[in-house]
């Protein structure tokens, strides 16, 4: 079996309740990982936000190359 390095780009639509646009952007960047909410109850209570939904909209590879193994 060969080993490959793949360049993968993903885009998501995230629905979030927040006080401002700036906070909504920041918590989406900071508290999402792949397609899951990684915030804790403490994060949500302290910063007063709720990530409601994350939907993957683009999942595309751009490059794939074989990695030489020893």
Predicted model as a PDB file, atoms N, CA, C, CB and O in Angstrom, pLDDT in the B-factor column:
MODEL        1                                                                  
ATOM      1  N   UNK A   1       0.848  -1.171   0.000  1.00 72.00           N  
ATOM      2  CA  UNK A   1       0.000   0.000   0.000  1.00 72.00           C  
ATOM      3  C   UNK A   1       0.897   1.239   0.000  1.00 72.00           C  
ATOM      4  CB  UNK A   1      -0.967  -0.005   1.225  1.00 72.00           C  
ATOM      5  O   UNK A   1       1.878   1.297   0.742  1.00 72.00           O  
ATOM      6  N   UNK A   2       0.565   2.223  -0.826  1.00 82.00           N  
ATOM      7  CA  UNK A   2       1.334   3.461  -0.943  1.00 82.00           C  
ATOM      8  C   UNK A   2       0.809   4.507   0.036  1.00 82.00           C  
ATOM      9  CB  UNK A   2       1.276   4.001  -2.387  1.00 82.00           C  
ATOM     10  O   UNK A   2      -0.312   4.397   0.532  1.00 82.00           O  
ATOM     11  N   UNK A   3       1.628   5.522   0.311  1.00 86.00           N  
ATOM     12  CA  UNK A   3       1.217   6.644   1.159  1.00 86.00           C  
ATOM     13  C   UNK A   3       1.150   7.890   0.294  1.00 86.00           C  
ATOM     14  CB  UNK A   3       2.202   6.848   2.363  1.00 86.00           C  
ATOM     15  O   UNK A   3       2.055   8.157  -0.496  1.00 86.00           O  
ATOM     16  N   UNK A   4       0.060   8.660   0.449  1.00 91.00           N  
ATOM     17  CA  UNK A   4      -0.165   9.859  -0.346  1.00 91.00           C  
ATOM     18  C   UNK A   4      -0.393  11.059   0.550  1.00 91.00           C  
ATOM     19  CB  UNK A   4      -1.352   9.669  -1.284  1.00 91.00           C  
ATOM     20  O   UNK A   4      -0.960  10.945   1.637  1.00 91.00           O  
ATOM     21  N   UNK A   5       0.055  12.205   0.081  1.00 91.00           N  
ATOM     22  CA  UNK A   5      -0.235  13.471   0.738  1.00 91.00           C  
ATOM     23  C   UNK A   5      -1.263  14.192  -0.132  1.00 91.00           C  
ATOM     24  CB  UNK A   5       1.074  14.343   0.945  1.00 91.00           C  
ATOM     25  O   UNK A   5      -1.040  14.411  -1.322  1.00 91.00           O  
ATOM     26  N   UNK A   6      -2.387  14.554   0.476  1.00 91.00           N  
ATOM     27  CA  UNK A   6      -3.499  15.139  -0.265  1.00 91.00           C  
ATOM     28  C   UNK A   6      -3.797  16.533   0.281  1.00 91.00           C  
ATOM     29  CB  UNK A   6      -4.757  14.235  -0.180  1.00 91.00           C  
ATOM     30  O   UNK A   6      -3.930  16.715   1.491  1.00 91.00           O  
ATOM     31  N   UNK A   7      -3.901  17.520  -0.618  1.00 90.00           N  
ATOM     32  CA  UNK A   7      -4.326  18.868  -0.238  1.00 90.00           C  
ATOM     33  C   UNK A   7      -5.845  18.880  -0.323  1.00 90.00           C  
ATOM     34  CB  UNK A   7      -3.677  19.984  -1.166  1.00 90.00           C  
ATOM     35  O   UNK A   7      -6.421  18.659  -1.388  1.00 90.00           O  
ATOM     36  N   UNK A   8      -6.489  19.144   0.818  1.00 90.00           N  
ATOM     37  CA  UNK A   8      -7.946  19.095   0.913  1.00 90.00           C  
ATOM     38  C   UNK A   8      -8.460  20.418   1.463  1.00 90.00           C  
ATOM     39  CB  UNK A   8      -8.406  17.914   1.807  1.00 90.00           C  
ATOM     40  O   UNK A   8      -7.963  20.911   2.475  1.00 90.00           O  
ATOM     41  N   UNK A   9      -9.455  20.989   0.795  1.00 91.00           N  
ATOM     42  CA  UNK A   9     -10.083  22.223   1.252  1.00 91.00           C  
ATOM     43  C   UNK A   9     -11.541  21.933   1.575  1.00 91.00           C  
ATOM     44  CB  UNK A   9      -9.960  23.351   0.183  1.00 91.00           C  
ATOM     45  O   UNK A   9     -12.241  21.267   0.812  1.00 91.00           O  
ATOM     46  N   UNK A  10     -11.988  22.446   2.723  1.00 88.00           N  
ATOM     47  CA  UNK A  10     -13.382  22.291   3.122  1.00 88.00           C  
ATOM     48  C   UNK A  10     -13.952  23.664   3.459  1.00 88.00           C  
ATOM     49  CB  UNK A  10     -13.516  21.319   4.333  1.00 88.00           C  
ATOM     50  O   UNK A  10     -13.258  24.518   4.011  1.00 88.00           O  
ATOM     51  N   UNK A  11     -15.204  23.863   3.126  1.00 92.00           N  
ATOM     52  CA  UNK A  11     -15.929  25.077   3.498  1.00 92.00           C  
ATOM     53  C   UNK A  11     -17.195  24.657   4.226  1.00 92.00           C  
ATOM     54  CB  UNK A  11     -16.261  25.961   2.242  1.00 92.00           C  
ATOM     55  O   UNK A  11     -17.790  23.623   3.922  1.00 92.00           O  
ATOM     56  N   UNK A  12     -17.598  25.476   5.190  1.00 90.00           N  
ATOM     57  CA  UNK A  12     -18.766  25.149   6.000  1.00 90.00           C  
ATOM     58  C   UNK A  12     -19.700  26.344   6.101  1.00 90.00           C  
ATOM     59  CB  UNK A  12     -18.340  24.689   7.398  1.00 90.00           C  
ATOM     60  O   UNK A  12     -19.264  27.494   6.048  1.00 90.00           O  
ATOM     61  N   UNK A  13     -20.970  26.065   6.246  1.00 93.00           N  
ATOM     62  CA  UNK A  13     -21.956  27.068   6.645  1.00 93.00           C  
ATOM     63  C   UNK A  13     -22.238  26.789   8.109  1.00 93.00           C  
ATOM     64  CB  UNK A  13     -23.285  27.013   5.755  1.00 93.00           C  
ATOM     65  O   UNK A  13     -22.639  25.682   8.468  1.00 93.00           O  
ATOM     66  N   UNK A  14     -22.030  27.788   8.958  1.00 93.00           N  
ATOM     67  CA  UNK A  14     -22.214  27.618  10.399  1.00 93.00           C  
ATOM     68  C   UNK A  14     -23.302  28.576  10.864  1.00 93.00           C  
ATOM     69  CB  UNK A  14     -20.879  27.867  11.178  1.00 93.00           C  
ATOM     70  O   UNK A  14     -23.230  29.775  10.593  1.00 93.00           O  
ATOM     71  N   UNK A  15     -24.306  28.062  11.559  1.00 94.00           N  
ATOM     72  CA  UNK A  15     -25.333  28.901  12.174  1.00 94.00           C  
ATOM     73  C   UNK A  15     -24.955  29.089  13.636  1.00 94.00           C  
ATOM     74  CB  UNK A  15     -26.769  28.266  12.029  1.00 94.00           C  
ATOM     75  O   UNK A  15     -24.748  28.114  14.360  1.00 94.00           O  
ATOM     76  N   UNK A  16     -24.867  30.349  14.072  1.00 95.00           N  
ATOM     77  CA  UNK A  16     -24.440  30.632  15.446  1.00 95.00           C  
ATOM     78  C   UNK A  16     -25.220  31.819  16.000  1.00 95.00           C  
ATOM     79  CB  UNK A  16     -22.917  30.914  15.502  1.00 95.00           C  
ATOM     80  O   UNK A  16     -25.432  32.812  15.305  1.00 95.00           O  
ATOM     81  N   UNK A  17     -25.640  31.708  17.246  1.00 96.00           N  
ATOM     82  CA  UNK A  17     -26.246  32.844  17.949  1.00 96.00           C  
ATOM     83  C   UNK A  17     -25.132  33.550  18.712  1.00 96.00           C  
ATOM     84  CB  UNK A  17     -27.409  32.382  18.922  1.00 96.00           C  
ATOM     85  O   UNK A  17     -24.376  32.909  19.443  1.00 96.00           O  
ATOM     86  N   UNK A  18     -25.027  34.861  18.548  1.00 95.00           N  
ATOM     87  CA  UNK A  18     -23.983  35.637  19.219  1.00 95.00           C  
ATOM     88  C   UNK A  18     -24.467  37.078  19.372  1.00 95.00           C  
ATOM     89  CB  UNK A  18     -22.634  35.581  18.422  1.00 95.00           C  
ATOM     90  O   UNK A  18     -25.477  37.474  18.790  1.00 95.00           O  
ATOM     91  N   UNK A  19     -23.720  37.859  20.174  1.00 95.00           N  
ATOM     92  CA  UNK A  19     -24.092  39.258  20.411  1.00 95.00           C  
ATOM     93  C   UNK A  19     -23.840  40.139  19.194  1.00 95.00           C  
ATOM     94  CB  UNK A  19     -23.326  39.805  21.601  1.00 95.00           C  
ATOM     95  O   UNK A  19     -24.639  41.025  18.892  1.00 95.00           O  
ATOM     96  N   UNK A  20     -22.722  39.898  18.489  1.00 95.00           N  
ATOM     97  CA  UNK A  20     -22.342  40.741  17.351  1.00 95.00           C  
ATOM     98  C   UNK A  20     -21.820  39.880  16.206  1.00 95.00           C  
ATOM     99  CB  UNK A  20     -21.275  41.779  17.771  1.00 95.00           C  
ATOM    100  O   UNK A  20     -21.547  38.692  16.381  1.00 95.00           O  
ATOM    101  N   UNK A  21     -21.683  40.498  15.025  1.00 95.00           N  
ATOM    102  CA  UNK A  21     -21.085  39.814  13.880  1.00 95.00           C  
ATOM    103  C   UNK A  21     -19.655  39.401  14.185  1.00 95.00           C  
ATOM    104  CB  UNK A  21     -21.121  40.709  12.640  1.00 95.00           C  
ATOM    105  O   UNK A  21     -19.223  38.298  13.848  1.00 95.00           O  
ATOM    106  N   UNK A  22     -18.934  40.303  14.826  1.00 95.00           N  
ATOM    107  CA  UNK A  22     -17.530  40.027  15.136  1.00 95.00           C  
ATOM    108  C   UNK A  22     -17.402  38.814  16.055  1.00 95.00           C  
ATOM    109  CB  UNK A  22     -16.874  41.255  15.789  1.00 95.00           C  
ATOM    110  O   UNK A  22     -16.545  37.955  15.842  1.00 95.00           O  
ATOM    111  N   UNK A  23     -18.263  38.747  17.082  1.00 96.00           N  
ATOM    112  CA  UNK A  23     -18.219  37.602  17.988  1.00 96.00           C  
ATOM    113  C   UNK A  23     -18.606  36.327  17.240  1.00 96.00           C  
ATOM    114  CB  UNK A  23     -19.158  37.825  19.198  1.00 96.00           C  
ATOM    115  O   UNK A  23     -17.990  35.281  17.443  1.00 96.00           O  
ATOM    116  N   UNK A  24     -19.607  36.403  16.387  1.00 95.00           N  
ATOM    117  CA  UNK A  24     -20.030  35.224  15.619  1.00 95.00           C  
ATOM    118  C   UNK A  24     -18.874  34.695  14.781  1.00 95.00           C  
ATOM    119  CB  UNK A  24     -21.233  35.564  14.710  1.00 95.00           C  
ATOM    120  O   UNK A  24     -18.632  33.488  14.741  1.00 95.00           O  
ATOM    121  N   UNK A  25     -18.161  35.596  14.113  1.00 94.00           N  
ATOM    122  CA  UNK A  25     -17.014  35.171  13.299  1.00 94.00           C  
ATOM    123  C   UNK A  25     -15.927  34.552  14.155  1.00 94.00           C  
ATOM    124  CB  UNK A  25     -16.444  36.353  12.519  1.00 94.00           C  
ATOM    125  O   UNK A  25     -15.380  33.504  13.812  1.00 94.00           O  
ATOM    126  N   UNK A  26     -15.611  35.203  15.277  1.00 94.00           N  
ATOM    127  CA  UNK A  26     -14.522  34.727  16.134  1.00 94.00           C  
ATOM    128  C   UNK A  26     -14.818  33.349  16.724  1.00 94.00           C  
ATOM    129  CB  UNK A  26     -14.269  35.724  17.258  1.00 94.00           C  
ATOM    130  O   UNK A  26     -13.957  32.469  16.711  1.00 94.00           O  
ATOM    131  N   UNK A  27     -16.043  33.159  17.246  1.00 94.00           N  
ATOM    132  CA  UNK A  27     -16.334  31.861  17.863  1.00 94.00           C  
ATOM    133  C   UNK A  27     -16.399  30.749  16.821  1.00 94.00           C  
ATOM    134  CB  UNK A  27     -17.651  31.924  18.637  1.00 94.00           C  
ATOM    135  O   UNK A  27     -16.062  29.604  17.119  1.00 94.00           O  
ATOM    136  N   UNK A  28     -16.830  31.076  15.601  1.00 92.00           N  
ATOM    137  CA  UNK A  28     -16.834  30.051  14.539  1.00 92.00           C  
ATOM    138  C   UNK A  28     -15.415  29.636  14.179  1.00 92.00           C  
ATOM    139  CB  UNK A  28     -17.561  30.573  13.283  1.00 92.00           C  
ATOM    140  O   UNK A  28     -15.145  28.455  13.964  1.00 92.00           O  
ATOM    141  N   UNK A  29     -14.512  30.604  14.113  1.00 91.00           N  
ATOM    142  CA  UNK A  29     -13.115  30.283  13.792  1.00 91.00           C  
ATOM    143  C   UNK A  29     -12.442  29.531  14.928  1.00 91.00           C  
ATOM    144  CB  UNK A  29     -12.333  31.558  13.483  1.00 91.00           C  
ATOM    145  O   UNK A  29     -11.661  28.612  14.684  1.00 91.00           O  
ATOM    146  N   UNK A  30     -12.734  29.905  16.154  1.00 92.00           N  
ATOM    147  CA  UNK A  30     -12.026  29.352  17.300  1.00 92.00           C  
ATOM    148  C   UNK A  30     -12.613  28.033  17.796  1.00 92.00           C  
ATOM    149  CB  UNK A  30     -12.028  30.348  18.417  1.00 92.00           C  
ATOM    150  O   UNK A  30     -11.863  27.142  18.195  1.00 92.00           O  
ATOM    151  N   UNK A  31     -13.939  27.891  17.778  1.00 92.00           N  
ATOM    152  CA  UNK A  31     -14.586  26.748  18.417  1.00 92.00           C  
ATOM    153  C   UNK A  31     -15.101  25.676  17.463  1.00 92.00           C  
ATOM    154  CB  UNK A  31     -15.711  27.230  19.235  1.00 92.00           C  
ATOM    155  O   UNK A  31     -15.895  24.826  17.869  1.00 92.00           O  
ATOM    156  N   UNK A  32     -14.672  25.697  16.222  1.00 89.00           N  
ATOM    157  CA  UNK A  32     -15.071  24.609  15.312  1.00 89.00           C  
ATOM    158  C   UNK A  32     -13.830  23.851  14.860  1.00 89.00           C  
ATOM    159  CB  UNK A  32     -15.852  25.165  14.075  1.00 89.00           C  
ATOM    160  O   UNK A  32     -12.747  24.416  14.708  1.00 89.00           O  
ATOM    161  N   UNK A  33     -14.020  22.572  14.653  1.00 83.00           N  
ATOM    162  CA  UNK A  33     -12.941  21.696  14.225  1.00 83.00           C  
ATOM    163  C   UNK A  33     -13.554  20.640  13.333  1.00 83.00           C  
ATOM    164  CB  UNK A  33     -12.187  21.056  15.441  1.00 83.00           C  
ATOM    165  O   UNK A  33     -14.403  19.855  13.757  1.00 83.00           O  
ATOM    166  N   UNK A  34     -13.109  20.635  12.093  1.00 77.00           N  
ATOM    167  CA  UNK A  34     -13.698  19.764  11.088  1.00 77.00           C  
ATOM    168  C   UNK A  34     -15.186  20.063  11.035  1.00 77.00           C  
ATOM    169  CB  UNK A  34     -13.429  18.254  11.405  1.00 77.00           C  
ATOM    170  O   UNK A  34     -15.551  21.187  10.693  1.00 77.00           O  
ATOM    171  N   UNK A  35     -16.052  19.137  11.348  1.00 78.00           N  
ATOM    172  CA  UNK A  35     -17.488  19.421  11.259  1.00 78.00           C  
ATOM    173  C   UNK A  35     -18.147  19.230  12.623  1.00 78.00           C  
ATOM    174  CB  UNK A  35     -18.164  18.510  10.202  1.00 78.00           C  
ATOM    175  O   UNK A  35     -19.236  18.667  12.733  1.00 78.00           O  
ATOM    176  N   UNK A  36     -17.454  19.717  13.669  1.00 88.00           N  
ATOM    177  CA  UNK A  36     -18.035  19.606  15.002  1.00 88.00           C  
ATOM    178  C   UNK A  36     -17.762  20.849  15.839  1.00 88.00           C  
ATOM    179  CB  UNK A  36     -17.493  18.375  15.711  1.00 88.00           C  
ATOM    180  O   UNK A  36     -16.782  21.566  15.635  1.00 88.00           O  
ATOM    181  N   UNK A  37     -18.654  21.072  16.775  1.00 93.00           N  
ATOM    182  CA  UNK A  37     -18.513  22.159  17.738  1.00 93.00           C  
ATOM    183  C   UNK A  37     -17.607  21.648  18.856  1.00 93.00           C  
ATOM    184  CB  UNK A  37     -19.918  22.637  18.295  1.00 93.00           C  
ATOM    185  O   UNK A  37     -17.938  20.663  19.517  1.00 93.00           O  
ATOM    186  N   UNK A  38     -16.475  22.304  19.073  1.00 93.00           N  
ATOM    187  CA  UNK A  38     -15.551  21.859  20.120  1.00 93.00           C  
ATOM    188  C   UNK A  38     -15.597  22.763  21.349  1.00 93.00           C  
ATOM    189  CB  UNK A  38     -14.130  21.807  19.575  1.00 93.00           C  
ATOM    190  O   UNK A  38     -14.761  22.647  22.245  1.00 93.00           O  
ATOM    191  N   UNK A  39     -16.585  23.669  21.387  1.00 95.00           N  
ATOM    192  CA  UNK A  39     -16.716  24.529  22.561  1.00 95.00           C  
ATOM    193  C   UNK A  39     -17.255  23.708  23.733  1.00 95.00           C  
ATOM    194  CB  UNK A  39     -17.648  25.741  22.260  1.00 95.00           C  
ATOM    195  O   UNK A  39     -17.925  22.692  23.548  1.00 95.00           O  
ATOM    196  N   UNK A  40     -16.945  24.178  24.942  1.00 97.00           N  
ATOM    197  CA  UNK A  40     -17.452  23.534  26.147  1.00 97.00           C  
ATOM    198  C   UNK A  40     -18.645  24.318  26.678  1.00 97.00           C  
ATOM    199  CB  UNK A  40     -16.346  23.426  27.222  1.00 97.00           C  
ATOM    200  O   UNK A  40     -18.910  25.433  26.231  1.00 97.00           O  
ATOM    201  N   UNK A  41     -19.350  23.744  27.613  1.00 97.00           N  
ATOM    202  CA  UNK A  41     -20.461  24.456  28.261  1.00 97.00           C  
ATOM    203  C   UNK A  41     -19.939  25.739  28.890  1.00 97.00           C  
ATOM    204  CB  UNK A  41     -21.151  23.562  29.337  1.00 97.00           C  
ATOM    205  O   UNK A  41     -20.590  26.782  28.821  1.00 97.00           O  
ATOM    206  N   UNK A  42     -18.767  25.660  29.502  1.00 97.00           N  
ATOM    207  CA  UNK A  42     -18.177  26.845  30.130  1.00 97.00           C  
ATOM    208  C   UNK A  42     -17.882  27.936  29.102  1.00 97.00           C  
ATOM    209  CB  UNK A  42     -16.891  26.466  30.871  1.00 97.00           C  
ATOM    210  O   UNK A  42     -18.127  29.112  29.370  1.00 97.00           O  
ATOM    211  N   UNK A  43     -17.352  27.563  27.914  1.00 97.00           N  
ATOM    212  CA  UNK A  43     -17.106  28.544  26.849  1.00 97.00           C  
ATOM    213  C   UNK A  43     -18.402  29.242  26.460  1.00 97.00           C  
ATOM    214  CB  UNK A  43     -16.476  27.863  25.612  1.00 97.00           C  
ATOM    215  O   UNK A  43     -18.452  30.468  26.355  1.00 97.00           O  
ATOM    216  N   UNK A  44     -19.459  28.444  26.245  1.00 96.00           N  
ATOM    217  CA  UNK A  44     -20.737  28.998  25.790  1.00 96.00           C  
ATOM    218  C   UNK A  44     -21.373  29.898  26.842  1.00 96.00           C  
ATOM    219  CB  UNK A  44     -21.699  27.874  25.427  1.00 96.00           C  
ATOM    220  O   UNK A  44     -21.943  30.937  26.508  1.00 96.00           O  
ATOM    221  N   UNK A  45     -21.279  29.507  28.109  1.00 97.00           N  
ATOM    222  CA  UNK A  45     -21.850  30.336  29.175  1.00 97.00           C  
ATOM    223  C   UNK A  45     -21.054  31.616  29.370  1.00 97.00           C  
ATOM    224  CB  UNK A  45     -21.904  29.556  30.485  1.00 97.00           C  
ATOM    225  O   UNK A  45     -21.637  32.690  29.519  1.00 97.00           O  
ATOM    226  N   UNK A  46     -19.726  31.516  29.372  1.00 97.00           N  
ATOM    227  CA  UNK A  46     -18.871  32.687  29.593  1.00 97.00           C  
ATOM    228  C   UNK A  46     -19.003  33.708  28.468  1.00 97.00           C  
ATOM    229  CB  UNK A  46     -17.415  32.258  29.727  1.00 97.00           C  
ATOM    230  O   UNK A  46     -19.110  34.907  28.727  1.00 97.00           O  
ATOM    231  N   UNK A  47     -18.997  33.234  27.205  1.00 95.00           N  
ATOM    232  CA  UNK A  47     -19.027  34.138  26.056  1.00 95.00           C  
ATOM    233  C   UNK A  47     -20.415  34.346  25.482  1.00 95.00           C  
ATOM    234  CB  UNK A  47     -18.130  33.620  24.987  1.00 95.00           C  
ATOM    235  O   UNK A  47     -20.599  35.151  24.569  1.00 95.00           O  
ATOM    236  N   UNK A  48     -21.389  33.627  26.010  1.00 93.00           N  
ATOM    237  CA  UNK A  48     -22.794  33.768  25.608  1.00 93.00           C  
ATOM    238  C   UNK A  48     -22.994  33.589  24.102  1.00 93.00           C  
ATOM    239  CB  UNK A  48     -23.318  35.130  26.030  1.00 93.00           C  
ATOM    240  O   UNK A  48     -23.390  34.518  23.399  1.00 93.00           O  
ATOM    241  N   UNK A  49     -22.716  32.389  23.630  1.00 94.00           N  
ATOM    242  CA  UNK A  49     -22.959  32.046  22.234  1.00 94.00           C  
ATOM    243  C   UNK A  49     -23.432  30.596  22.150  1.00 94.00           C  
ATOM    244  CB  UNK A  49     -21.679  32.261  21.375  1.00 94.00           C  
ATOM    245  O   UNK A  49     -23.326  29.841  23.116  1.00 94.00           O  
ATOM    246  N   UNK A  50     -23.949  30.223  21.000  1.00 94.00           N  
ATOM    247  CA  UNK A  50     -24.376  28.841  20.763  1.00 94.00           C  
ATOM    248  C   UNK A  50     -24.212  28.534  19.287  1.00 94.00           C  
ATOM    249  CB  UNK A  50     -25.853  28.613  21.218  1.00 94.00           C  
ATOM    250  O   UNK A  50     -24.837  29.178  18.444  1.00 94.00           O  
ATOM    251  N   UNK A  51     -23.383  27.561  18.969  1.00 91.00           N  
ATOM    252  CA  UNK A  51     -23.252  27.103  17.587  1.00 91.00           C  
ATOM    253  C   UNK A  51     -24.389  26.114  17.359  1.00 91.00           C  
ATOM    254  CB  UNK A  51     -21.827  26.443  17.306  1.00 91.00           C  
ATOM    255  O   UNK A  51     -24.450  25.065  18.000  1.00 91.00           O  
ATOM    256  N   UNK A  52     -25.279  26.455  16.448  1.00 93.00           N  
ATOM    257  CA  UNK A  52     -26.487  25.661  16.243  1.00 93.00           C  
ATOM    258  C   UNK A  52     -26.318  24.565  15.199  1.00 93.00           C  
ATOM    259  CB  UNK A  52     -27.616  26.558  15.842  1.00 93.00           C  
ATOM    260  O   UNK A  52     -26.869  23.473  15.344  1.00 93.00           O  
ATOM    261  N   UNK A  53     -25.551  24.858  14.142  1.00 91.00           N  
ATOM    262  CA  UNK A  53     -25.444  23.877  13.064  1.00 91.00           C  
ATOM    263  C   UNK A  53     -24.168  24.140  12.276  1.00 91.00           C  
ATOM    264  CB  UNK A  53     -26.688  23.930  12.131  1.00 91.00           C  
ATOM    265  O   UNK A  53     -23.760  25.288  12.098  1.00 91.00           O  
ATOM    266  N   UNK A  54     -23.541  23.061  11.804  1.00 89.00           N  
ATOM    267  CA  UNK A  54     -22.379  23.163  10.918  1.00 89.00           C  
ATOM    268  C   UNK A  54     -22.645  22.241   9.734  1.00 89.00           C  
ATOM    269  CB  UNK A  54     -21.030  22.781  11.663  1.00 89.00           C  
ATOM    270  O   UNK A  54     -22.867  21.042   9.900  1.00 89.00           O  
ATOM    271  N   UNK A  55     -22.618  22.815   8.550  1.00 89.00           N  
ATOM    272  CA  UNK A  55     -22.896  22.045   7.333  1.00 89.00           C  
ATOM    273  C   UNK A  55     -21.727  22.169   6.374  1.00 89.00           C  
ATOM    274  CB  UNK A  55     -24.204  22.527   6.656  1.00 89.00           C  
ATOM    275  O   UNK A  55     -21.344  23.277   5.999  1.00 89.00           O  
ATOM    276  N   UNK A  56     -21.157  21.042   5.974  1.00 87.00           N  
ATOM    277  CA  UNK A  56     -20.060  21.055   5.011  1.00 87.00           C  
ATOM    278  C   UNK A  56     -20.641  21.343   3.629  1.00 87.00           C  
ATOM    279  CB  UNK A  56     -19.273  19.697   5.023  1.00 87.00           C  
ATOM    280  O   UNK A  56     -21.540  20.639   3.169  1.00 87.00           O  
ATOM    281  N   UNK A  57     -20.121  22.388   2.963  1.00 89.00           N  
ATOM    282  CA  UNK A  57     -20.652  22.765   1.647  1.00 89.00           C  
ATOM    283  C   UNK A  57     -19.684  22.471   0.511  1.00 89.00           C  
ATOM    284  CB  UNK A  57     -21.001  24.233   1.635  1.00 89.00           C  
ATOM    285  O   UNK A  57     -20.111  22.255  -0.624  1.00 89.00           O  
ATOM    286  N   UNK A  58     -18.389  22.459   0.798  1.00 88.00           N  
ATOM    287  CA  UNK A  58     -17.375  22.151  -0.214  1.00 88.00           C  
ATOM    288  C   UNK A  58     -16.382  21.189   0.412  1.00 88.00           C  
ATOM    289  CB  UNK A  58     -16.655  23.451  -0.737  1.00 88.00           C  
ATOM    290  O   UNK A  58     -15.940  21.391   1.543  1.00 88.00           O  
ATOM    291  N   UNK A  59     -16.040  20.162  -0.309  1.00 88.00           N  
ATOM    292  CA  UNK A  59     -15.078  19.169   0.137  1.00 88.00           C  
ATOM    293  C   UNK A  59     -14.318  18.729  -1.109  1.00 88.00           C  
ATOM    294  CB  UNK A  59     -15.778  17.946   0.871  1.00 88.00           C  
ATOM    295  O   UNK A  59     -14.754  17.825  -1.822  1.00 88.00           O  
ATOM    296  N   UNK A  60     -13.172  19.376  -1.370  1.00 91.00           N  
ATOM    297  CA  UNK A  60     -12.498  19.193  -2.657  1.00 91.00           C  
ATOM    298  C   UNK A  60     -10.996  19.013  -2.478  1.00 91.00           C  
ATOM    299  CB  UNK A  60     -12.773  20.383  -3.573  1.00 91.00           C  
ATOM    300  O   UNK A  60     -10.361  19.713  -1.688  1.00 91.00           O  
ATOM    301  N   UNK A  61     -10.440  18.061  -3.227  1.00 92.00           N  
ATOM    302  CA  UNK A  61      -8.994  17.874  -3.223  1.00 92.00           C  
ATOM    303  C   UNK A  61      -8.377  18.641  -4.381  1.00 92.00           C  
ATOM    304  CB  UNK A  61      -8.631  16.375  -3.308  1.00 92.00           C  
ATOM    305  O   UNK A  61      -8.970  18.743  -5.454  1.00 92.00           O  
ATOM    306  N   UNK A  62      -7.170  19.185  -4.157  1.00 88.00           N  
ATOM    307  CA  UNK A  62      -6.490  19.973  -5.183  1.00 88.00           C  
ATOM    308  C   UNK A  62      -5.216  19.308  -5.673  1.00 88.00           C  
ATOM    309  CB  UNK A  62      -6.171  21.347  -4.652  1.00 88.00           C  
ATOM    310  O   UNK A  62      -4.783  19.538  -6.802  1.00 88.00           O  
ATOM    311  N   UNK A  63      -4.629  18.501  -4.840  1.00 91.00           N  
ATOM    312  CA  UNK A  63      -3.364  17.875  -5.222  1.00 91.00           C  
ATOM    313  C   UNK A  63      -3.244  16.560  -4.463  1.00 91.00           C  
ATOM    314  CB  UNK A  63      -2.141  18.816  -4.923  1.00 91.00           C  
ATOM    315  O   UNK A  63      -3.716  16.426  -3.334  1.00 91.00           O  
ATOM    316  N   UNK A  64      -2.610  15.606  -5.102  1.00 92.00           N  
ATOM    317  CA  UNK A  64      -2.352  14.328  -4.469  1.00 92.00           C  
ATOM    318  C   UNK A  64      -1.020  13.824  -4.987  1.00 92.00           C  
ATOM    319  CB  UNK A  64      -3.499  13.304  -4.746  1.00 92.00           C  
ATOM    320  O   UNK A  64      -0.837  13.648  -6.192  1.00 92.00           O  
ATOM    321  N   UNK A  65      -0.076  13.591  -4.057  1.00 93.00           N  
ATOM    322  CA  UNK A  65       1.217  13.097  -4.500  1.00 93.00           C  
ATOM    323  C   UNK A  65       1.685  11.974  -3.587  1.00 93.00           C  
ATOM    324  CB  UNK A  65       2.251  14.232  -4.534  1.00 93.00           C  
ATOM    325  O   UNK A  65       1.423  11.967  -2.384  1.00 93.00           O  
ATOM    326  N   UNK A  66       2.364  11.054  -4.180  1.00 90.00           N  
ATOM    327  CA  UNK A  66       2.863   9.912  -3.437  1.00 90.00           C  
ATOM    328  C   UNK A  66       4.056  10.336  -2.587  1.00 90.00           C  
ATOM    329  CB  UNK A  66       3.251   8.764  -4.391  1.00 90.00           C  
ATOM    330  O   UNK A  66       4.934  11.067  -3.045  1.00 90.00           O  
ATOM    331  N   UNK A  67       4.072   9.870  -1.355  1.00 90.00           N  
ATOM    332  CA  UNK A  67       5.180  10.132  -0.448  1.00 90.00           C  
ATOM    333  C   UNK A  67       6.060   8.893  -0.435  1.00 90.00           C  
ATOM    334  CB  UNK A  67       4.677  10.493   0.995  1.00 90.00           C  
ATOM    335  O   UNK A  67       5.587   7.783  -0.194  1.00 90.00           O  
ATOM    336  N   UNK A  68       7.322   9.093  -0.691  1.00 83.00           N  
ATOM    337  CA  UNK A  68       8.265   7.969  -0.699  1.00 83.00           C  
ATOM    338  C   UNK A  68       8.546   7.524   0.731  1.00 83.00           C  
ATOM    339  CB  UNK A  68       9.588   8.360  -1.416  1.00 83.00           C  
ATOM    340  O   UNK A  68       8.898   8.340   1.583  1.00 83.00           O  
ATOM    341  N   UNK A  69       8.394   6.269   0.982  1.00 75.00           N  
ATOM    342  CA  UNK A  69       8.681   5.722   2.309  1.00 75.00           C  
ATOM    343  C   UNK A  69       9.958   4.901   2.246  1.00 75.00           C  
ATOM    344  CB  UNK A  69       7.498   4.858   2.828  1.00 75.00           C  
ATOM    345  O   UNK A  69      10.296   4.319   1.215  1.00 75.00           O  
ATOM    346  N   UNK A  70      10.649   4.868   3.361  1.00 69.00           N  
ATOM    347  CA  UNK A  70      11.924   4.141   3.414  1.00 69.00           C  
ATOM    348  C   UNK A  70      11.694   2.679   3.684  1.00 69.00           C  
ATOM    349  CB  UNK A  70      12.841   4.726   4.482  1.00 69.00           C  
ATOM    350  O   UNK A  70      12.651   1.908   3.764  1.00 69.00           O  
TER     351      UNK A  70                                                      
ENDMDL                                                                          
END                                                                             
